[in-house]
Amino acid sequence: MARYTGPTTKISRRFGQPIFGSSKSLEKRNYPPGQHGPRLRRKQSEYSIGLGEKQKLRFMYGLMEKQFRRTFDRAKATRGVTGTIFLQLLETRLDSIVYNLGFTKTRKAARQFVNHGHICVNGQKVDIASFQVKVGDEIEVRNTTSSRQLATRNMEANRLRNVPDWMTRQDEAFRGVVNREPTREELEPSINEQLIVEFYSRF
């Protein structure tokens, strides 16, 4: 599946936050990209605001529009608060779980880690990044030298990043367990998911 391969700092500057991880360029130039970036004070329409929020979340999880919309439609068809369910579905994708467990530094790296066959779910190798992890599932780095060495380096680099409360990680076993669904308070705080729900309701 196609992925965004363009300039990442430009996207982060557009939204004013490190979408793809920390960036020194963003810290130096914390204003929108382009010739008029430092002085840009354009008034945005409701449509533009909703589109921007949708694009920001899409870039965060590294999804193309078709897959992003498919996930939203699944959330809409599920009983409950659509926006919260949508965020939960995104956060419980296998690549997001691997990232949150600290086995990789970024979600992009987590997708590659999964696609290269380094992860098992409930003892079975899974190489599909969009695999939906359920409560009670065990996610483990495969017991191979290359997989464990890579995970070890990443866990050491991520030692200051805590595993979310809705999961537990067993460091020596390179294993994590999803204990429950994340609550809205435990999901991305910078996203206004209601704007995304309203944006898609236009179509």
Secondary structure, DSSP 8 states (H G I E B T S, - for coil): -----S-HHHHHHHHTS-TTS--HHHHH--S-SSTTGGG------HHHHHHHHHHHHHHHHT--HHHHHHHHHHHHTSSS-HHHHHHHHHHTBHHHHHHHTTSSSSHHHHHHHHHTT-EEETTEE---TT-B--TT-EEEE-SSHHHHHHHHHHHHHTTTS---TTEEEETTTTEEEE-S---GGGS-TT--HHHHHHHHTT-
